[in-house]
Every structure is written in structure tokens, then in C-alpha cells.
């Protein structure tokens, strides 16, 4: 892609997200989401390959359906209440808006497009879809959280955790595995959004902080399948160790950073007398733990004195390594500053 075209596309992605996060009017938010969607489609389809074209088409169709449902529900709300304010929603509009935003984010049961789109995209585009593209719909969900139906939010969150854990177990492609990981983390975020929105924002921010260096290191090592991960330790032990810590952090194991938001969400659920919901979520998170631990086992199983027969398919790229190195400490060790963030 030419530099001028790439700069225009990235400007559209950034401006679209900023329009949504600063909007107080449903039409302004809808325009921001449309600008964001139109800008990222060339990024997905930039590869001269049928798979990338298919991914861009699937992304466009699902986002267009979600935008149409969102526009319909906001128009219905304005017809009934006389207001286009995002924070002023009636019950019917809230019921329609939550599935629209869930489809925008890729939460279950409207998750079908996310693994296929990520599989047909590059690792850099995958990072963009799983992090930056979720900011706008999560912001809208946060702004309307006071009027959202908690039963629907809890159901979508629980279903997303189940689908994310169950779907990721059977994957050997890293991009599809991270897609289901994103769905599972969205489930935790949506569940917390109906009870304690601030903890939900903390959870998604920490997930984005953890997944950014993970995808950057995958780009550095050109790893796309579980088989290619087995040669990581022989070429760069430091990269393998950091990837292992990042995976364990995303799994939510203490004392790493990913454990803190899950603990806070479970504590909030128990405080609101939702003990069965908290127990179910904790048990379903074990499904995600299976494929996280499987990947870490493949990363560390070839550590000395063990050898591997797999062919080394990559070499390190120094520029990407430096970019990833700046975000790794934040992703792994910001647990020490979390109490100050919550007070």
C-alpha cells in the first residue's frame, strides 16, 4: 500500500474512533463507526490473496448489519423519547442496541465472523482488530451501561466465555486461537459492564496491554501455527520466555497482571449476590486455560537439553523486537500500580 494511502487509512481509523469516544449523539457515533469500518477494510484486503478479500467481505457484511441495527434502534429511541442522547435509552432500544454492539465487537453469539476474518489477515491487522477496533463499541456500551438490561449482558458475557474457551481448544492456528481468546475476554468485560463498568474498562485495557506485545512478538518471529512455536526457544530463549509469561498472564494466573481484573470481577459478582454466576465463570475460564497452557508447553518443551526436529522458518526482526520490548514491562508488571488506579 502506498505511504499516502496508508496514512489516509490510518487517519480515518483514528478519527472514527475518536468521533465515537467523544460523541453524545447517536448519529455522530454511527458516523464514527462507519468511518472506522470503511477505513480498515483496505487494511484487511491489502494482501493480493483470495483469503484476505474474503475476510474483508465478511468484515464489511457483519459490520454493516450491526450498523443498520444500531441505526434502527437509535432512530426508534429518538421517535419514542424525542432525544438522540446516547445516555437516554428506553427498554426496547436497549434490548436492540446490546446485540448490535456485541456484533460490532465480536462477542457471542455474533462471534462467527471474528476467527475467519483474523485468519485471513496479517498479524499486524489482527492486532488492530482485536485491540483498537474494540474501543469504539466498548465506549458506547459503557455510556449506556446504566440503561442496559443486566440479564442480557450477563447472558452474552457468559456465552462469550463459554464459546471463547471451547472454540480455542481445537485450534492450531495462532490467529484463530487469539480470536477465541479475545471473545473470552470480551465475555468478562461485558459481564462486568452490567455491574461495575469501571472494572470492565480496566479489564479490557489490561487485555489490550497484554495482547499488543504478544502480537508484536509473533510478528517478530513470523509464527502463525503451534508447530512454528516449537523452534522459538532454540533461536531466541528470551522471546520464548516472554511469550510464555504473556500467555500465562492472559490465562489469569497469579501473580501476573491478567489475574487482577478477573479477581475484581469475581469479587464484584459475589458482592452483588451473583455467586452462581461467578462460580460458572471461574469454571469456564478453565477451558481457556487449556489452550494457553498447551501453547506454553510447546514453547518450553524444546528448552535445553531437549532438541526439536522442526525446521526453523524465521529470523528475528530487530525493529519489531524493539517495539515489543517497550510494551512488555507494562503488560507483565503493571500489577503493582493497579491499587493506585482503582482508588
C-alpha positions as a Markdown table, in Angstrom:
| # | Residue | x | y | z |
|---|---|---|---|---|
| 1 | Unk | 0.0 | 0.0 | 0.0 |
| 2 | Unk | 1.4 | 3.5 | -0.9 |
| 3 | Unk | 2.5 | 5.6 | 2.1 |
| 4 | Unk | 0.0 | 8.3 | 1.3 |
| 5 | Unk | -2.9 | 5.8 | 1.1 |
| 6 | Unk | -1.8 | 4.1 | 4.3 |
| 7 | Unk | -1.6 | 7.4 | 6.1 |
| 8 | Unk | -5.1 | 8.4 | 5.0 |
| 9 | Unk | -6.5 | 5.0 | 6.0 |
| 10 | Unk | -4.9 | 5.2 | 9.5 |
| 11 | Unk | -6.1 | 8.7 | 9.9 |
| 12 | Unk | -9.6 | 7.5 | 9.1 |
| 13 | Unk | -9.3 | 4.7 | 11.7 |
| 14 | Unk | -8.1 | 7.1 | 14.4 |
| 15 | Unk | -10.6 | 9.8 | 13.6 |
| 16 | Unk | -13.5 | 7.3 | 13.5 |
| 17 | Unk | -12.7 | 6.0 | 17.0 |
| 18 | Unk | -12.2 | 9.5 | 18.4 |
| 19 | Unk | -15.6 | 10.6 | 17.0 |
| 20 | Unk | -17.3 | 7.7 | 18.8 |
| 21 | Unk | -15.5 | 8.2 | 22.1 |
| 22 | Unk | -16.3 | 11.9 | 22.2 |
| 23 | Unk | -19.9 | 11.7 | 20.8 |
| 24 | Unk | -23.0 | 12.4 | 22.7 |
| 25 | Unk | -25.4 | 11.9 | 19.8 |
| 26 | Unk | -26.3 | 8.6 | 18.2 |
| 27 | Unk | -25.8 | 9.8 | 14.6 |
| 28 | Unk | -22.4 | 11.1 | 15.4 |
| 29 | Unk | -21.4 | 7.8 | 17.0 |
| 30 | Unk | -22.8 | 6.0 | 13.9 |
| 31 | Unk | -20.9 | 8.1 | 11.5 |
| 32 | Unk | -17.7 | 7.5 | 13.5 |
| 33 | Unk | -18.3 | 3.7 | 13.4 |
| 34 | Unk | -18.9 | 3.9 | 9.6 |
| 35 | Unk | -15.7 | 5.9 | 9.1 |
| 36 | Unk | -13.8 | 3.4 | 11.2 |
| 37 | Unk | -15.2 | 0.4 | 9.2 |
| 38 | Unk | -14.6 | 1.9 | 5.8 |
| 39 | Unk | -11.0 | 2.8 | 6.7 |
| 40 | Unk | -10.0 | -0.6 | 8.0 |
| 41 | Unk | -11.3 | -2.6 | 5.0 |
| 42 | Unk | -8.4 | -1.7 | 2.7 |
| 43 | Unk | -6.0 | -2.7 | 5.5 |
| 44 | Unk | -7.6 | -6.2 | 5.7 |
| 45 | Unk | -7.7 | -6.6 | 1.9 |
| 46 | Unk | -4.2 | -5.2 | 1.2 |
| 47 | Unk | -2.8 | -8.7 | 0.6 |
| 48 | Unk | -3.2 | -9.9 | -3.0 |
| 49 | Unk | -4.8 | -13.1 | -1.9 |
| 50 | Unk | -8.3 | -14.5 | -2.1 |
| 51 | Unk | -8.4 | -15.2 | 1.6 |
| 52 | Unk | -7.8 | -11.6 | 2.5 |
| 53 | Unk | -10.6 | -10.5 | 0.1 |
| 54 | Unk | -12.9 | -13.0 | 1.7 |
| 55 | Unk | -12.0 | -11.7 | 5.2 |
| 56 | Unk | -12.7 | -8.1 | 4.1 |
| 57 | Unk | -16.0 | -9.0 | 2.6 |
| 58 | Unk | -17.1 | -10.9 | 5.8 |
| 59 | Unk | -16.0 | -8.0 | 8.0 |
| 60 | Unk | -17.9 | -5.5 | 5.8 |
| 61 | Unk | -21.1 | -7.5 | 5.8 |
| 62 | Unk | -21.2 | -8.2 | 9.5 |
| 63 | Unk | -20.3 | -4.6 | 10.4 |
| 64 | Unk | -22.9 | -3.3 | 8.0 |
| 65 | Unk | -25.6 | -5.4 | 9.6 |
| 66 | Unk | -24.6 | -4.3 | 13.1 |
| 67 | Unk | -24.6 | -0.6 | 12.0 |
| 68 | Unk | -28.0 | -1.0 | 10.4 |
| 69 | Unk | -29.4 | -2.5 | 13.6 |
| 70 | Unk | -27.7 | 0.2 | 15.7 |
| 71 | Unk | -29.1 | 3.0 | 13.4 |
| 72 | Unk | -32.6 | 1.4 | 13.6 |
| 73 | Unk | -32.6 | 1.2 | 17.4 |
| 74 | Unk | -31.3 | 4.7 | 17.8 |
| 75 | Unk | -34.0 | 6.1 | 15.4 |
| 76 | Unk | -36.6 | 4.1 | 17.3 |
| 77 | Unk | -35.4 | 5.6 | 20.5 |
| 78 | Unk | -35.5 | 9.2 | 19.1 |
| 79 | Unk | -39.0 | 8.5 | 17.8 |
| 80 | Unk | -40.3 | 7.4 | 21.2 |
| 81 | Unk | -38.3 | 9.7 | 23.5 |
| 82 | Unk | -37.6 | 12.7 | 21.3 |
| 83 | Unk | -33.9 | 12.5 | 22.2 |
| 84 | Unk | -30.7 | 11.4 | 20.3 |
| 85 | Unk | -28.7 | 11.4 | 23.5 |
| 86 | Unk | -26.6 | 8.2 | 24.0 |
| 87 | Unk | -27.3 | 8.1 | 27.7 |
| 88 | Unk | -31.1 | 8.3 | 27.3 |
| 89 | Unk | -32.4 | 4.9 | 26.2 |
| 90 | Unk | -35.7 | 3.2 | 26.7 |
| 91 | Unk | -36.1 | -0.5 | 27.4 |
| 92 | Unk | -36.8 | -1.6 | 23.8 |
| 93 | Unk | -33.9 | 0.4 | 22.4 |
| 94 | Unk | -31.5 | -1.1 | 25.0 |
| 95 | Unk | -32.6 | -4.6 | 24.0 |
| 96 | Unk | -31.8 | -3.9 | 20.3 |
| 97 | Unk | -28.6 | -1.9 | 20.9 |
| 98 | Unk | -26.8 | -4.5 | 23.0 |
| 99 | Unk | -26.8 | -7.3 | 20.3 |
| 100 | Unk | -25.7 | -4.6 | 17.7 |
| 101 | Unk | -22.7 | -3.6 | 19.8 |
| 102 | Unk | -21.9 | -7.3 | 20.6 |
| 103 | Unk | -21.8 | -8.0 | 16.8 |
| 104 | Unk | -19.5 | -5.0 | 16.4 |
| 105 | Unk | -17.1 | -6.3 | 19.0 |
| 106 | Unk | -17.3 | -10.0 | 18.0 |
| 107 | Unk | -18.9 | -11.2 | 21.2 |
| 108 | Unk | -21.0 | -14.4 | 21.2 |
| 109 | Unk | -23.5 | -15.4 | 19.8 |
| 110 | Unk | -22.5 | -12.9 | 17.0 |
| 111 | Unk | -18.9 | -14.1 | 17.1 |
| 112 | Unk | -18.9 | -16.1 | 13.9 |
| 113 | Unk | -17.0 | -13.5 | 11.8 |
| 114 | Unk | -14.1 | -12.8 | 14.1 |
| 115 | Unk | -12.0 | -16.1 | 13.8 |
| 116 | Unk | -12.4 | -16.2 | 10.0 |
| 117 | Unk | -11.5 | -12.5 | 9.5 |
| 118 | Unk | -8.4 | -12.8 | 11.7 |
| 119 | Unk | -7.3 | -16.0 | 10.0 |
| 120 | Unk | -7.3 | -14.2 | 6.6 |
| 121 | Unk | -5.5 | -11.1 | 7.9 |
| 122 | Unk | -1.8 | -10.4 | 8.7 |
| 123 | Unk | -0.6 | -10.4 | 12.3 |
| 124 | Unk | -0.5 | -6.6 | 12.4 |
| 125 | Unk | -4.0 | -6.3 | 11.1 |
| 126 | Unk | -5.1 | -8.9 | 13.6 |
| 127 | Unk | -3.6 | -6.8 | 16.4 |
| 128 | Unk | -5.5 | -3.8 | 15.1 |
| 129 | Unk | -8.9 | -5.6 | 15.0 |
| 130 | Unk | -8.5 | -7.2 | 18.5 |
| 131 | Unk | -7.4 | -4.0 | 20.2 |
| 132 | Unk | -8.1 | -0.7 | 18.6 |
| 133 | Unk | -11.3 | -1.7 | 16.8 |
| 134 | Unk | -13.0 | -2.7 | 20.1 |
| 135 | Unk | -12.5 | 0.8 | 21.7 |
| 136 | Unk | -15.5 | 2.4 | 20.0 |
| 137 | Unk | -18.2 | -0.2 | 20.7 |
| 138 | Unk | -17.0 | -0.7 | 24.3 |
| 139 | Unk | -17.2 | 3.0 | 24.9 |
| 140 | Unk | -20.8 | 3.1 | 23.6 |
| 141 | Unk | -21.6 | 0.1 | 25.9 |
| 142 | Unk | -20.0 | 1.9 | 28.8 |
| 143 | Unk | -22.0 | 5.1 | 28.2 |
| 144 | Unk | -25.3 | 3.2 | 28.0 |
| 145 | Unk | -24.5 | 0.8 | 30.8 |
| 146 | Unk | -26.9 | 2.5 | 33.3 |
| 147 | Unk | -29.8 | 1.7 | 30.9 |
| 148 | Unk | -28.7 | -1.7 | 29.7 |
| 149 | Unk | -30.6 | -4.8 | 30.6 |
| 150 | Unk | -28.3 | -6.7 | 33.1 |
| 151 | Unk | -29.8 | -10.1 | 32.3 |
| 152 | Unk | -29.0 | -9.8 | 28.6 |
| 153 | Unk | -25.4 | -8.5 | 29.4 |
| 154 | Unk | -24.8 | -11.4 | 31.8 |
| 155 | Unk | -26.1 | -13.9 | 29.3 |
| 156 | Unk | -23.9 | -12.6 | 26.4 |
| 157 | Unk | -20.9 | -12.4 | 28.7 |
| 158 | Unk | -21.3 | -16.0 | 30.0 |
| 159 | Unk | -21.9 | -17.3 | 26.4 |
| 160 | Unk | -18.8 | -15.5 | 25.2 |
| 161 | Unk | -16.6 | -17.0 | 27.9 |
| 162 | Unk | -18.0 | -20.5 | 27.0 |
| 163 | Unk | -17.6 | -20.0 | 23.2 |
| 164 | Unk | -14.1 | -18.4 | 23.6 |
| 165 | Unk | -12.8 | -21.3 | 25.8 |
| 166 | Unk | -14.5 | -24.1 | 23.9 |
| 167 | Unk | -13.6 | -22.8 | 20.4 |
| 168 | Unk | -9.9 | -22.1 | 21.2 |
| 169 | Unk | -9.1 | -25.7 | 22.4 |
| 170 | Unk | -9.3 | -27.2 | 19.0 |
| 171 | Unk | -7.2 | -24.6 | 17.2 |
| 172 | Unk | -3.7 | -25.0 | 15.8 |
| 173 | Unk | -3.6 | -21.6 | 14.1 |
| 174 | Unk | -2.4 | -18.9 | 16.5 |
| 175 | Unk | -4.6 | -16.2 | 14.9 |
| 176 | Unk | -7.8 | -18.2 | 15.4 |
| 177 | Unk | -6.7 | -19.1 | 18.9 |
| 178 | Unk | -6.2 | -15.5 | 19.8 |
| 179 | Unk | -9.6 | -14.7 | 18.2 |
| 180 | Unk | -11.3 | -17.0 | 20.6 |
| 181 | Unk | -9.2 | -15.6 | 23.4 |
| 182 | Unk | -10.5 | -12.2 | 22.5 |
| 183 | Unk | -14.1 | -13.5 | 22.6 |
| 184 | Unk | -13.5 | -14.9 | 26.1 |
| 185 | Unk | -12.0 | -11.7 | 27.4 |
| 186 | Unk | -14.9 | -9.8 | 25.9 |
| 187 | Unk | -17.2 | -12.0 | 27.9 |
| 188 | Unk | -15.5 | -11.0 | 31.1 |
| 189 | Unk | -15.8 | -7.3 | 30.1 |
| 190 | Unk | -19.4 | -7.4 | 29.1 |
| 191 | Unk | -20.3 | -9.3 | 32.3 |
| 192 | Unk | -18.6 | -6.7 | 34.5 |
| 193 | Unk | -20.1 | -3.8 | 32.4 |
| 194 | Unk | -23.6 | -4.5 | 33.7 |
| 195 | Unk | -22.4 | -4.4 | 37.4 |
| 196 | Unk | -19.2 | -2.3 | 37.7 |
| 197 | Unk | -18.4 | -0.5 | 34.4 |
| 198 | Unk | -15.1 | 0.9 | 35.7 |
| 199 | Unk | -13.7 | -2.6 | 36.4 |
| 200 | Unk | -14.9 | -3.7 | 32.9 |
| 201 | Unk | -12.8 | -0.9 | 31.4 |
| 202 | Unk | -9.9 | -1.9 | 33.5 |
| 203 | Unk | -10.2 | -5.5 | 32.2 |
| 204 | Unk | -10.3 | -4.6 | 28.5 |
| 205 | Unk | -7.4 | -2.1 | 28.9 |
| 206 | Unk | -5.3 | -4.8 | 30.6 |
| 207 | Unk | -6.1 | -7.3 | 27.9 |
| 208 | Unk | -5.1 | -4.8 | 25.1 |
| 209 | Unk | -1.9 | -4.1 | 27.0 |
| 210 | Unk | -1.1 | -7.8 | 27.2 |
| 211 | Unk | -2.1 | -8.8 | 23.6 |
| 212 | Unk | -0.2 | -5.9 | 22.0 |
| 213 | Unk | 3.4 | -7.2 | 22.8 |
| 214 | Unk | 2.2 | -10.8 | 22.2 |
| 215 | Unk | 1.2 | -10.0 | 18.6 |
| 216 | Unk | 4.3 | -7.9 | 18.1 |
| 217 | Unk | 6.5 | -10.8 | 19.2 |
| 218 | Unk | 4.5 | -13.1 | 16.9 |
| 219 | Unk | 5.2 | -10.7 | 14.1 |
| 220 | Unk | 8.9 | -10.7 | 15.0 |
| 221 | Unk | 9.1 | -14.4 | 14.9 |
| 222 | Unk | 6.7 | -14.9 | 12.0 |
| 223 | Unk | 4.9 | -17.6 | 14.0 |
| 224 | Unk | 1.4 | -18.5 | 12.7 |
| 225 | Unk | 0.9 | -22.0 | 13.9 |
| 226 | Unk | 1.6 | -24.0 | 17.1 |
| 227 | Unk | 4.3 | -26.0 | 15.2 |
| 228 | Unk | 6.4 | -23.0 | 14.4 |
| 229 | Unk | 6.3 | -22.0 | 18.1 |
| 230 | Unk | 8.4 | -25.1 | 19.0 |
| 231 | Unk | 11.5 | -23.5 | 17.3 |
| 232 | Unk | 11.3 | -20.3 | 19.3 |
| 233 | Unk | 13.4 | -21.3 | 22.2 |
| 234 | Unk | 16.3 | -22.5 | 20.1 |
| 235 | Unk | 16.5 | -19.2 | 18.2 |
| 236 | Unk | 15.6 | -16.7 | 20.9 |
| 237 | Unk | 15.2 | -18.0 | 24.5 |
| 238 | Unk | 14.3 | -14.5 | 25.7 |
| 239 | Unk | 11.4 | -14.3 | 23.2 |
| 240 | Unk | 10.1 | -17.7 | 24.2 |
| 241 | Unk | 10.2 | -16.8 | 27.9 |
| 242 | Unk | 8.4 | -13.5 | 27.4 |
| 243 | Unk | 5.7 | -15.2 | 25.2 |
| 244 | Unk | 5.3 | -17.8 | 28.0 |
| 245 | Unk | 4.7 | -15.1 | 30.6 |
| 246 | Unk | 2.3 | -13.2 | 28.4 |
| 247 | Unk | 0.3 | -16.3 | 27.7 |
| 248 | Unk | 0.1 | -17.1 | 31.5 |
| 249 | Unk | -0.9 | -13.6 | 32.2 |
| 250 | Unk | -3.7 | -13.7 | 29.6 |
| 251 | Unk | -4.8 | -17.0 | 31.2 |
| 252 | Unk | -5.2 | -15.1 | 34.5 |
| 253 | Unk | -2.6 | -16.9 | 36.7 |
| 254 | Unk | -1.3 | -15.0 | 39.7 |
| 255 | Unk | 0.8 | -13.1 | 40.3 |
| 256 | Unk | 0.8 | -11.8 | 36.7 |
| 257 | Unk | -1.3 | -8.8 | 35.6 |
| 258 | Unk | -4.1 | -10.8 | 34.0 |
| 259 | Unk | -5.2 | -12.2 | 37.3 |
| 260 | Unk | -6.2 | -8.9 | 38.9 |
| 261 | Unk | -9.2 | -7.9 | 36.7 |
| 262 | Unk | -10.7 | -11.4 | 36.9 |
| 263 | Unk | -10.3 | -11.3 | 40.7 |
| 264 | Unk | -12.0 | -7.9 | 40.8 |
| 265 | Unk | -14.9 | -9.1 | 38.6 |
| 266 | Unk | -15.5 | -12.2 | 40.6 |
| 267 | Unk | -15.4 | -10.2 | 43.8 |
| 268 | Unk | -17.9 | -7.7 | 42.3 |
| 269 | Unk | -20.2 | -10.6 | 41.3 |
| 270 | Unk | -20.1 | -12.1 | 44.7 |
| 271 | Unk | -20.8 | -8.7 | 46.3 |
| 272 | Unk | -24.0 | -8.4 | 44.2 |
| 273 | Unk | -25.2 | -11.9 | 45.3 |
| 274 | Unk | -24.4 | -13.5 | 41.9 |
| 275 | Unk | -22.5 | -16.4 | 43.4 |
| 276 | Unk | -23.6 | -19.0 | 40.9 |
| 277 | Unk | -22.7 | -16.7 | 38.0 |
| 278 | Unk | -19.2 | -16.1 | 39.5 |
| 279 | Unk | -18.7 | -19.8 | 40.0 |
| 280 | Unk | -19.7 | -20.7 | 36.5 |
| 281 | Unk | -17.4 | -18.0 | 35.0 |
| 282 | Unk | -14.5 | -19.3 | 37.1 |
| 283 | Unk | -15.1 | -22.9 | 35.9 |
| 284 | Unk | -15.5 | -21.9 | 32.3 |
| 285 | Unk | -12.2 | -20.0 | 32.4 |
| 286 | Unk | -10.5 | -23.4 | 32.8 |
| 287 | Unk | -11.4 | -24.0 | 29.1 |
| 288 | Unk | -9.3 | -21.1 | 28.1 |
| 289 | Unk | -6.5 | -22.2 | 30.4 |
| 290 | Unk | -6.2 | -25.4 | 28.5 |
| 291 | Unk | -5.0 | -23.9 | 25.2 |
| 292 | Unk | -2.9 | -21.3 | 27.0 |
| 293 | Unk | -1.0 | -24.0 | 28.9 |
| 294 | Unk | -0.8 | -26.1 | 25.7 |
| 295 | Unk | 0.9 | -23.2 | 23.9 |
| 296 | Unk | 3.3 | -22.5 | 26.8 |
| 297 | Unk | 4.2 | -26.2 | 26.9 |
| 298 | Unk | 5.1 | -26.1 | 23.2 |
| 299 | Unk | 7.2 | -23.0 | 23.9 |
| 300 | Unk | 9.2 | -24.6 | 26.7 |
| 301 | Unk | 9.2 | -28.3 | 25.7 |
| 302 | Unk | 12.2 | -27.6 | 23.4 |
| 303 | Unk | 14.3 | -25.9 | 26.1 |
| 304 | Unk | 17.8 | -27.4 | 26.6 |
| 305 | Unk | 18.7 | -30.2 | 26.8 |
| 306 | Unk | 15.7 | -31.2 | 24.6 |
| 307 | Unk | 16.1 | -30.8 | 20.9 |
| 308 | Unk | 13.5 | -30.4 | 18.2 |
| 309 | Unk | 13.3 | -31.8 | 14.6 |
| 310 | Unk | 11.2 | -28.8 | 13.3 |
| 311 | Unk | 12.7 | -26.6 | 10.6 |
| 312 | Unk | 13.4 | -23.0 | 11.6 |
| 313 | Unk | 11.3 | -20.8 | 9.4 |
| 314 | Unk | 12.1 | -17.4 | 10.7 |
| 315 | Unk | 14.7 | -14.9 | 11.8 |
| 316 | Unk | 14.3 | -12.1 | 14.3 |
| 317 | Unk | 13.5 | -8.6 | 13.0 |
| 318 | Unk | 15.3 | -6.1 | 15.2 |
| 319 | Unk | 13.0 | -3.2 | 14.7 |
| 320 | Unk | 9.9 | -5.1 | 15.7 |
| 321 | Unk | 11.8 | -6.6 | 18.7 |
| 322 | Unk | 12.5 | -3.1 | 20.0 |
| 323 | Unk | 8.9 | -2.1 | 19.6 |
| 324 | Unk | 7.7 | -5.1 | 21.5 |
| 325 | Unk | 10.3 | -4.7 | 24.2 |
| 326 | Unk | 8.9 | -1.3 | 25.2 |
| 327 | Unk | 5.4 | -2.7 | 25.9 |
| 328 | Unk | 6.4 | -6.0 | 27.6 |
| 329 | Unk | 7.1 | -4.5 | 31.1 |
| 330 | Unk | 3.8 | -2.7 | 31.1 |
| 331 | Unk | 2.0 | -5.9 | 30.1 |
| 332 | Unk | 3.6 | -8.0 | 32.8 |
| 333 | Unk | 4.4 | -5.9 | 35.7 |
| 334 | Unk | 1.7 | -3.1 | 36.0 |
| 335 | Unk | 0.1 | -5.2 | 38.7 |
| 336 | Unk | 2.0 | -3.1 | 41.3 |
| 337 | Unk | 0.3 | 0.1 | 40.3 |
| 338 | Unk | -3.3 | -1.3 | 40.0 |
| 339 | Unk | -4.3 | -0.3 | 43.6 |
| 340 | Unk | -3.5 | 3.3 | 42.8 |
| 341 | Unk | -5.5 | 3.1 | 39.6 |
| 342 | Unk | -8.6 | 1.8 | 41.4 |
| 343 | Unk | -8.6 | 4.3 | 44.3 |
